[in-house]
């Protein structure tokens, strides 16, 4: 068992690990430039898709071009933390299968923190920049008033939205402790992020329920974004989103650590 450490200790450790990881990545600058450019092109394709779609249809279930762009930009920003900070989840199943994961169990620090901190996907910053640009562009055209409160609420609910996507990937990644070929679980859950850029209100009752309460993709952008988009008629699920995000993330962390204990004591 590792000793309990304070926040300052983990921030210090993370800074040192991050610096080493970035030095390693920047030694392959061509790979970084190409991958970042590819990330921007991928997100640009989504932007163009909306442009073509709304050229033919003025609105979708009450959502016009700029409101949909706002949701798209919001989702890109919210997805950045899982891309940058938790990308090592994709390697978890390989580490578990090969047996290399055992090394994380013998360090005197939190296993989850140690494992996640080893990888920082810097190309996700390109996604962040594109998301911010898209959101600001849409914000301006919608005509939302910029106030201190609106900015604070935006930041709070972007963090909230990120917690839901991080939790989804934690749950999916941790299945490798019980399922040998768990890669498909990760891929399926990650693919669900494509639905985050659409308002839950366009789905039928069954899918809206699934995306709200079972696989909460609607909380990655739709419900959190309403705090800014519809300040006069905010639904109860939007108000509850920060608390639900914390709970969902905590449960995913406990599930991930449950897998660690299973691996630690019985092997995998």
C-alpha positions in Angstrom: 0.0 0.0 0.0 1.3 3.5 -0.8 1.4 6.3 1.6 -1.2 9.1 1.2 0.4 12.1 -0.3 -0.7 15.7 -0.6 -1.7 17.7 -3.7 1.6 19.6 -3.7 3.6 16.4 -3.8 1.6 15.0 -6.8 1.8 18.3 -8.7 5.6 18.3 -8.2 5.9 14.7 -9.4 3.6 15.4 -12.4 5.6 18.5 -13.4 8.8 16.4 -13.5 7.2 13.5 -15.4 5.6 16.0 -17.9 8.9 17.8 -18.6 10.6 14.5 -19.4 7.7 13.3 -21.6 7.6 16.6 -23.6 11.4 16.4 -24.1 11.0 13.0 -25.5 8.2 14.0 -27.8 9.9 17.1 -29.1 12.9 15.1 -30.2 10.5 13.9 -33.0 9.3 17.3 -34.1 8.2 16.1 -37.5 5.9 13.5 -36.0 4.5 16.2 -33.6 3.8 18.7 -36.4 2.2 16.1 -38.7 0.0 14.6 -36.0 -1.1 18.1 -34.8 -1.9 19.2 -38.3 -3.9 15.9 -38.8 -5.8 16.7 -35.6 -6.7 20.2 -36.9 -7.8 18.8 -40.3 -10.0 16.2 -38.6 -11.8 18.9 -36.6 -12.0 21.2 -39.6 -13.9 18.4 -41.4 -16.5 18.6 -38.7 -16.8 22.3 -39.1 -17.3 21.9 -42.9 -19.9 19.2 -42.3 -22.0 21.6 -40.3 -21.5 24.2 -43.0 -22.8 21.9 -45.7 -25.6 20.5 -43.6 -27.0 24.0 -42.7 -26.6 25.2 -46.2 -29.5 22.9 -47.0 -31.4 23.0 -43.7 -31.7 26.3 -41.8 -32.1 24.5 -38.5 -32.4 21.1 -36.8 -35.1 20.8 -34.1 -34.7 24.4 -33.2 -30.9 24.5 -33.4 -29.4 26.8 -36.0 -25.9 26.8 -37.5 -24.2 29.0 -34.9 -25.8 27.2 -31.9 -24.6 23.8 -33.3 -21.2 25.3 -33.9 -21.1 26.5 -30.3 -22.0 22.9 -29.2 -19.3 21.5 -31.4 -16.6 23.9 -30.1 -17.7 23.2 -26.5 -17.4 19.5 -27.1 -13.9 19.8 -28.6 -12.7 21.8 -25.6 -14.3 19.4 -23.2 -12.7 16.4 -24.9 -9.2 17.9 -24.7 -8.3 16.8 -21.1 -9.1 13.1 -21.9 -7.0 13.5 -25.1 -4.0 15.2 -23.4 -4.0 13.9 -19.8 -5.7 10.4 -19.9 -4.5 9.1 -23.3 -2.4 6.4 -21.6 -5.7 4.5 -21.0 -5.3 3.2 -24.5 -2.1 1.5 -23.5 -3.5 -0.1 -20.3 -4.7 -3.3 -21.9 -1.3 -3.9 -23.4 0.5 -3.3 -20.1 -1.9 -5.7 -18.3 -1.6 -8.4 -20.9 2.2 -8.3 -21.1 2.6 -8.2 -17.3 4.5 -4.8 -17.4 1.7 -3.2 -15.4 3.1 -4.8 -12.3 5.8 -2.1 -12.1 3.1 0.5 -11.2 2.0 -1.5 -8.2 5.4 -1.2 -6.4 5.8 2.6 -6.5 4.9 4.5 -3.3 2.4 6.8 -5.1 -1.1 6.4 -6.3 -1.2 3.8 -9.2 -3.8 5.7 -11.2 -1.9 8.9 -11.0 1.4 7.3 -11.9 0.1 5.5 -14.9 -1.8 8.4 -16.4 1.0 10.9 -15.8 3.4 9.0 -17.9 1.8 10.2 -21.2 0.8 13.7 -22.2 -0.7 13.8 -25.7 0.5 17.2 -26.8 -1.3 17.1 -30.1 -4.5 17.5 -28.2 -3.6 21.2 -27.8 -4.3 21.6 -31.5 -7.8 20.4 -30.8 -8.1 22.8 -27.9 -7.1 25.7 -30.0 -9.6 24.8 -32.8 -12.3 24.3 -30.2 -11.8 27.7 -28.6 -11.8 29.4 -32.0 -15.0 27.6 -33.0 -16.7 28.5 -29.7 -15.7 32.1 -29.7 -16.8 32.4 -33.4 -20.2 30.9 -32.6 -20.5 32.9 -29.3 -20.0 36.2 -31.3 -22.6 35.4 -33.9 -25.2 34.2 -31.4 -24.8 37.4 -29.5 -24.3 36.0 -26.0 -23.4 38.7 -23.5 -19.9 38.3 -22.2 -19.8 38.8 -18.4 -17.6 37.6 -15.6 -20.4 35.2 -14.5 -20.9 33.7 -18.0 -17.1 33.1 -18.3 -16.9 31.5 -14.9 -19.9 29.3 -15.6 -18.5 28.3 -18.9 -15.2 27.2 -17.4 -16.9 25.3 -14.6 -19.2 23.5 -17.0 -16.4 22.7 -19.4 -14.5 21.0 -16.6 -17.8 19.2 -15.7 -18.2 18.0 -19.3 -14.6 16.7 -19.3 -15.2 14.7 -16.1 -17.9 12.7 -17.9 -15.7 11.8 -20.9 -12.7 11.0 -18.7 -15.0 8.7 -16.6 -16.3 6.9 -19.7 -12.8 6.1 -20.9 -11.7 5.1 -17.4 -14.6 2.6 -17.2 -13.8 1.3 -20.7 -10.1 1.0 -20.2 -10.5 -0.8 -16.8 -12.5 -3.6 -18.4 -9.1 -5.0 -19.5 -8.6 -6.3 -16.0 -11.5 -8.7 -16.6 -11.8 -9.0 -20.4 -8.8 -10.2 -22.4 -9.8 -8.6 -25.7 -11.1 -5.3 -24.3 -9.9 -3.1 -27.1 -13.3 -3.0 -28.7 -14.8 -1.6 -25.6 -12.4 1.3 -25.7 -13.1 1.9 -29.4 -16.9 1.8 -29.0 -16.9 4.2 -26.0 -14.5 6.6 -27.8 -16.7 6.6 -30.9 -19.6 7.7 -28.8 -17.9 11.1 -28.5 -19.1 11.8 -32.0 -22.6 12.1 -30.6 -21.5 14.8 -28.1 -21.5 17.5 -30.7 -25.3 17.0 -31.3 -28.1 18.2 -29.0 -29.7 15.4 -27.1 -33.1 16.9 -28.0 -32.7 15.6 -31.6 -32.7 12.0 -30.6 -35.8 9.9 -29.9 -36.8 9.1 -26.3 -34.9 5.8 -26.1 -31.6 7.2 -27.3 -32.0 10.4 -25.3 -32.4 8.2 -22.2 -29.4 6.1 -23.0 -27.2 9.1 -23.8 -28.3 10.8 -20.6 -28.4 8.1 -17.9 -26.5 5.0 -19.2 -23.8 6.3 -21.5 -23.9 10.0 -20.5 -22.6 11.5 -23.7 -25.2 14.2 -23.5 -23.3 15.6 -20.5 -20.1 16.0 -22.6 -21.5 19.1 -24.3 -25.3 19.4 -24.5 -26.5 19.8 -20.9 -23.4 21.7 -19.7 -23.5 24.1 -22.7 -27.1 25.1 -21.8 -25.8 27.1 -18.8 -24.6 29.7 -21.4 -26.9 29.1 -24.3 -30.2 29.2 -22.4 -29.6 31.1 -19.2 -33.3 31.9 -18.7 -34.4 28.3 -19.0 -31.7 26.0 -17.6 -32.9 22.4 -17.0 -32.4 20.6 -13.7 -29.9 18.2 -15.3 -27.7 21.1 -16.2 -27.7 22.4 -12.6 -26.9 18.9 -11.3 -24.2 18.3 -13.9 -21.2 19.4 -11.8 -22.2 17.1 -8.9 -23.0 14.2 -11.3 -19.7 14.7 -13.1 -17.7 14.4 -9.8 -19.7 11.3 -8.8 -19.3 9.6 -12.1 -15.6 10.3 -12.2 -15.1 9.0 -8.7 -17.0 5.8 -9.5 -14.8 5.3 -12.6 -11.7 5.8 -10.5 -12.9 3.3 -8.0 -13.7 0.8 -10.8 -10.2 1.4 -12.3 -8.5 0.8 -8.9 -10.7 -2.3 -8.3 -9.1 -3.7 -11.4 -5.7 -2.8 -10.1 -6.3 -4.7 -6.9 -7.5 -7.7 -8.8 -4.4 -7.6 -11.0 -2.1 -7.0 -8.0 -3.3 -9.9 -6.0 -4.4 -12.5 -8.6 -2.7 -11.6 -11.8 -4.4 -11.1 -15.1 
